[in-house]
């Protein structure tokens, strides 16, 4: 009896499967035109994305990279005004950003422009451009965040400065730059009266970056922060 019951279940399952397949075939037949249109649109989109990347974006970025060269040279010579605005023969970072904003060259120009403004003492402009910059390069991202922190310190916004220094310390952790950012964050937290956070930053230098230059003097900062905690 159990065997007959199992056979009956198998037959029922087979019938259900046949019914489902039949419904699927009917649906495809009824909606064949619609499904073909959807497939065509997907293929068209894929071809469009490929064409955009190869025939528009890649040549556009190549043009931008070619124009970026002279602005970078001015930047390396600390000629920040020329680096930003260019000369009669070459565009500066600001022109490259305007014309090639969607390209990697336009993106890196945001970084250069921000650092240029920072060096020129135009701190809000520095923040505006650096905050638009993004990169998968952890070291460059850390440098940008730290520069934003420096600009906010100059603007008197110590809270945002501390936050950006801490963000910078979380990128590409290493014995050279990370303790620098942690020390800056600690000093900013002290200015805010947030001595527990300052102490955490200093103790991280002492414990995790003991070979760094900042670790040599960090004990006095730790002592000072502890003395201020009530």
N, C-alpha and C positions, 0 to 999 in steps of 0.2 A: 504493500500500500504506500509505503514511504517512497519507493522507487517510482511508482506511478505519479505521485504528487510532485516529485522532482522533475519528472518529464513534462508534467503539465506546466510547471513554472518556467521551464526552459522554452517550451512552445510559446507561452505567453510573452516572455521576454523577446523572443524572435519576432513575434507578431508586432510588438511595440516598436522594435527597431525598424522593421520594414515600414511601419506606419510613419515613423519619424523621418526616414529616408525619403519616403514618398512625398511627405509635406515639404521637405527641403527642396526636392526636385521641382515641385509645383511652384514654390516661392521663386526659385531661380528662373523658371520659365516665365512667370508673370512679371518679374522685375529685371529681366535680362538687360533691357535698355538702360535702366537706372544704374545697375551694377557696372555695366560697361562704361557709363559716363563717369562713375566714381573712380574706377580703375584708370581711366584716361586722365582725369584731373590729378590723381596721385603721381602718375608718370610725368605729367606736364610740370608739376611743382618740383619734382626731383631734378628734371632737366633744367628748369629755371634757376634753381639754387646753384647747380653746377656751373651753368653759364655765367651767373652773376659773380661767383667766386673767381672763375678763371679769366673771364674776358672783361670784367669791370673792376672788381675789388683788387685783384693782384696787380694789374697795371697801374691802378690808382695809387696803391701803396708804394710801388716802385718809383713813381714820379715823386711822391712825398719824401721817400728816403733820399732821393737825389737832392732835393731842395733842403733837406735837414742838415746836410753836411756842413755848410758854411755857418749856420746858426750855432751849431755845436762848437765850431772852432772859436767863434766869438765868446761863447760861454766859457771855454777852457782858458781864455785869455782875460777873464773877468770883465769883458766888455759887455755888460749885461743889457745896456740900452740897445746896442746893435744886435745882440742875440735875440732880444724880444721883438724889435721892430724892423730888423734887416737894414739893408742899404739899397743903393740904386740898382744893384745887380742881383741881389739875393734876398729872398723873403726871410723874415724872422719867425720865431716860434709862434707868435700870435697869428700871423698870416697862415702858417701851416695848420694851426688849429682850426681856423675859420674855413679853410678850403678842404682839408683832409681829416676832418674830425672823426670819421668812421674808421680810419686806418690805424694800424699800430704806430706809425710815425706821428700821427695826430695825437695819439694817446701819450706817447713819451714826451711830446712837446708840452703837454700839460704839466708834466713833472719839471721839465727844464724851466718853463715859464714861472712855476711856483717858486723854485729855488732862486731864480733870478730876482723875482720881486722880494724875496726874503733878504737877499744880499743887499738890495737897494733900499731896504727899510720900509717897503710898502707891504705891511704885514697882512692886511685884510685881502689884498690881491693875491698874496702868497697862499693864504688859506683857500681862497676861492678856486684857484687852479689846482693846487695839490689835492684837494678833496675830490676833484673830478678824475684824477688819475687812478688807474687800477692796473695791477700786474700780478702774474703768476710767479714772478721772481720774488722770493721771500726777503732777500736782502734789500732790494729796491723798495719793496713795500714798507719795510721797517724804516728805511731812510726817509721816505715820504711822511710816514706817521710822526717820526721824531721831529721833522722839519715843521709839520703842522703844530706840534707841541711847542716848539720854539716861537713860532709866530703868535700863538695864543698867549704865551708868557709875555711877549712884548705888548700885546693888546690888553693885558691885565686880566685875562680870563684864565686864572690859575687852575680852576676845576677842569676845564677842557684840556688844558695843557697836560695836567697829570694823567688824564684819561688816555690821551694820545701817546704819552711816553710809555704807559703800561701796555698799550696795544703794540707799540714798536718793540717792546721787550719780548713779546710773545712770538714774533716772527724770527725764523732762522736763528734759534738760540745758539750763542757762541760766546767764547771768553773775551772777545774784543768789544763788540758793540752792545751786547745785552746788558752788562753791568753799567755801562754809560747811561743807557736809557733808564735803568732801575734807579740809579743815583739821582738823575734828574727828576724822576717821578717822586722819589723820597723827599727831595727838597721842596717840590711843589706841594706835596701833602703836608709838610711842616708849615708852609706858608698858610695853608688852609686850616691849620690847627687839627688836622686828622693824623695824630701821632701814631696811632695803631697801624694805619696803612703805611706810614713812613717807615715804621719799625719793620714791618713785613718785607718791604722793598730792600731795606738795608741788610736784614738777616738773610735774604735770598742771595745777595751778593756774597756775604760771608760764607754761607754754606755751599752754594752751588758754583761760585766763580772765585774760589780762593786764590787762584793764580793770576787774577786780573790786577791791573794797576789800581782800580777802585777799591779792591779788597784790602790794600795796604793801610788805608786810612778809615775804613768803614767802621771800625770799633768806636771811634769818637762820635760818629753819627748815631750809632746804636745807643750809646750811653746817653746822648742828648735826647733822643726820642723817648727812651725809657724814663728819663727824669721828668718829662713833660706829661706822661700818662698818669692820670689820677685814679 
